[in-house]
């Protein structure tokens, strides 16, 4: 009978409430629930281009799993605005167009460095945020994008061979 309390305590300890897997994703300074829901779903696989001509097009409001190349094999359109890894880094280019000008979010599951390039010029970000411990997404950067122009997303600065990425319009309530 003396063992019963010990067994009961062990059973209760093993049934403790689990920590929610998405608690780390609650740390964004804005509502990122749309991006979070995209990152919980399936991703369309694609391979990043090594130059502008081979950069695949991405659509807004879709999650992509983008295979990257060794960064030394990638010809960036503009020098990265952050120093890249010298060895072992991955990189790649994808492109998109938006129908309506305005603020958009680029979300990633890792801390890759990104730059958006239009006509050879880097578009400055207007805001960014990250949630350490979260990969759905990990990082969100906001840009004011022009309509109907080719926009190239340069990805680099980390060693991972793949990155999940999504482009989403900033919700009207957040503008």
N, C-alpha and C positions, 0 to 999 in steps of 0.2 A: 503494500500500500504506500510505502514511503516513495516508491518510484513514480507513482501516478502524478504527483505535482511536477516532478522533473519532466516527465513525458508530455504533460499538458503544456508546460512552459516552452518546451522545444517545439511542439506543434504550433503554438501561437506565434513563436518567433519566425517560423518558416512560412507562415501565412500573413506576414506583415504586408501592409499595403505597398504595392510596387510603386516606384517613382515613375511618373509618366515620361515616356520617351521624348515627348515634345516640349517638356518644361523649359529646356534650354532655349527653345525657339520662341518663347514668350518675351524675350529680352529686347526686341526691336523697339525703337522709339516711335514708330508709326505702326499702323495696322498692316501686318504682312500676312494676313490669313489667306488671301488669294494666292500669293506666291507659295505659301506653305502647302496649300491644297494641291497645287501643281506638282510640287516636289514629292508629295506622297503618292502620286500616280505614276504610270509607266512613262518612260522616256523614249523618244524617237532617236535611234542611233544614227550618227553621221560622223564623217571624218573631216576635221578642220583642214583648210587649205594651207599650203606652204607658201603661197603667194596670192595676190589679189585675184588672178584669173581662176585659181582653183578653189577659192573660198565658197563653200556651199551656202545657199540662201536659207535663212531661218524665218519662221512665221512667229508673230506675236502670240502670246497666250498659249504657248506649247512648251513642254519641257523637252530638252535635247540632252543626250549623252554624247559628248563630243570627244572623239579620239584625237589626241594631240601628237605632235612629232617632236623629235629632239629640237630644241630651240635654235641650234646652229644650222638646221636645215630649213628654217623659216625666214622668208624675206618680209620683214615688217614694212608697212607703208610709211610709218612715222616712228622716229625713235621713241622707245617707251618712256613714259613720264616717271618711271621708277627704275632704279638699277635692277637688272635681272641677275639670276644666279649665273655664275661663270661656268659651272659644270653640272651636268645632270638635270638641267631645267627642260621643261616641255613648253611648247608654244603652238599657236595655230591661229588661223583667221577664219571668221565666218562673216556673213553679210546679211543685211536686211534693209527693208524700206518700211516706213510707216505712212499710212494714208493721211493721218492728221498730225500736224505739228503740235508739240507740247511736251510735257514731262513724262518720261518713261523710266522704268526701273529695269536694270540688268541684275539678275540674281544668279548666284553661283553657290555650289555646295562646298567649295573650298576657298582658301584665301588667295587664289590666283590674282595677279595684277591685271587690270583690263584698261584699255584705252579705246575710245571710239574715234574713228577717223572719217572725215568727209572732205573730199577734194584735197587730200594731202594735209589737212589741218586737223589737229586733235581737238575734239569737243571737250571743254572743261566740265567736270561733274558739278552738280549743284548741291548734292548731299550724298551721304553714305552712312551705312550702319552695318554692324555685324553682330552676330550672336555666337559667342564662343561655346563650343560644345554642341552646336546645332549644325546639321548638314541639310536641313530642309527648309530654307536655304541657310548658308553660313554667312553670306555677304550680299548686301544689296547696295547698288550705286545708282543714283538718280541723275539723269541727263535731260536737258531740254533739246528735243530732236526736231530737225526740219522735216517737212513732209515731202514725199515723193523723190527722195535722193538716196543714192547708194550710200549706205553707212557700213563701214567695216569695223567689226569688233576684233581687236587684237587681244589675245589671251596669252599670258606667260608668267614666269617668275616662280614657279613651283615645280616639284619633281614628279607629280602625278601624271600618268599617261592619259587620263580621261578627266573631264570636268562635266558636271551637269549644269546647264544654263537655261534661263528663261528670260524673255523680254516681255514686260507687261506695262500697260498704261497706268499712270498714277491715278488712283480713284478720284473722281470729281470732288468728293468731300475733303480730300487731303490736299488739294491744290491751293 
